[in-house]
């Protein structure tokens, strides 16, 4: 069984989702949002790092998934998002968790069957797929979608090829050695 912690990073609200994945079945564990203080960026990044570290301690995940950087129209917003991602990824790195990154379009395609799905569609699909009594808050739903995308990508023999930025560079499955070799590039 894999316990997956996924993060939907943000400079104001960071969503998280935790699921268990075993034999192709996913089970909801927890989700929520870390609401960041109205403070300077350094303080918000510290809160992200500490909050994700606390989630790791609380839920003991075996894998960590996060959304890849995307190009935004506003350069300042894109930089802040990248820094928020970095703070979350460092928390996973400190805990020696393997980190997997997924493009937003791939996550939406995996969950809703449409790479252009809106937030309401993602919330509805997450609720349906995880059999939740109500739709999770939008940022938590996004994090759960990232976790489920990762779970859908996993196989009993490891990770499928074609994950993230290196898709199409080789055939076969990613091995642990491949992840170590390409993980820092």
N, C-alpha and C positions, 0 to 999 in steps of 0.2 A: 504494500500500500504506500502511496505517496501522499503526503500532506503538502498542499501547495498554498503558499501565501502570495497573493498578487496585489500589486499596488497600482493605482491610477493617480499618478503624481499631479500635484497642483501647488501653486504658490500661495493659495488662500485656503483651499480644501483639498485634502489628500484622501482618496478613498482606499479602502482595503477590503479584501475578500479572502476567506480561508475555506478550502474544500479538501475533502479526501477523495482520492481517485484509486480505485482498485478494480481490476478486470473490466475496464471500460465503463464502470459505473462511477458517477460522481455523487458525493454526499455533501450537503451544506454543513459547515461548521460554524462560521461567524462572518460578519461583515459590519462595516460602519465607516465613519468618516472622522478624520482628524481635522478639526477646525483650527486653523492657525491664527495666532494672535495678530492684531493690527500693530505690528512692530516692524522694525527694519528687517531686511532680507536675511541678514546673518542670524537673527533670533529665530525667524521662521524656519530656516534650514536646520538649525540646531533642534527645534521642536520636531521636525520631520525625522531627523536621525534618531532622536531619543524615542519617539513614538514607534517607529518601525522596529527599533531594537527591543522595545517592550513587547510588541506583538510577537516578535520572534521568540522571546523568552516565554511568553504566555502560551503560544500554540505549538512550539517546537516543529516548525515546518521542515520538510526535507528538501524542498525546492522553492525557488523564488522566481516569480514572473512579473514583468513590468512592460509597459508600453514603450515602443521605440520613439525616438525623437522624430518629430515631423516638422515640416517647414511651415511657419506661421507668417501671416501678413505683417505682424508687428514684431520686429526684431527683438525689442526689449522683452516682450512676453515670452518669446521663444527662448531667450537666454535664461529667464527666471525659471521656466519649465525645465530646462536642461539642468539647472542647478538643483531644483527640487528632486529630479530623477537621481542626480548624483548623490544627494544626501541619503536617499532610500537605498541605492545600490551599495553605498559604503556600509550601511547597516548590515546588509546581507553578506558583504565581503568579510566584515569583521566576524560574523558568525559562521564563516566558511560554508555558506550556502551556494550552490550553483545558481547562476543568474541566467534567465532566459528572457529574450526580448522579442516582442511581437508588434508589428505595424498595426495601427488602429484599423485599417481596412481589413486586414487578415482576421482580427478579432471579430469584427462585425460580420464578416463572411462566415466565420466558423459558428457563430451563435445564431444569427438571424438569416443566414443565407443570402445576405445582401451587404456588400461592402460599403454601401452608402446609407445604412440604417441609421435612423435618428435615435436620440436618447430614450424616447418613449418606447420604441420598438425593442431596444436592448433591455430596458427594464422589464417589459412584458415577457420577453423570451427567457430572461434569467429567472423570473418568477415561475414560469411554466416548467422549465427544464429542471430547476432545483426543488420544485413543488413547495414553494414558499406561500404563506397565507396572503401576503400582499407584496406589491412591487417594492424592492429596496430603493433607498434614496439613489439618485442618479449616479453620483460618484462611486458609491458602494456597488451599484449594479455594474458599472464599467469595470471595476476591479474584479468582481466575480466573473464577468465575461472574459477577462484576461486569464483568470485561473482556469476557466473551463476550456478556453482555446488551448492553453498549455496541456491540460488533461487530454483533450482530443488529439493532440499532436503526439502524445506519448504512445509507445507500444510496449508490449511485453519484453521486446528485445532491446529497448533503449529508446532513443529519440529518432523519429523519422528524419530523413534527410530533407533539406529544403527549409530549414527553420531560419527565420530572420534574414539578415543581410546576405548570407552566404548561399542562399538558395540557388540551385543549378550549377554550383561549382564542382560537384562530384556526385557520384551515384552511390547507392547503398545507404546504410544507416550511420548516423553519427555515433562514434564510440566515445568512451570517456577520454581517451587520448586526444581525439579530435576536439572535444570541448575544451580541454586544457590548451591545446595548440592554438585554436582559433578564438578562444574566449576573450582574449585581450586585444584583438584587432578591431 
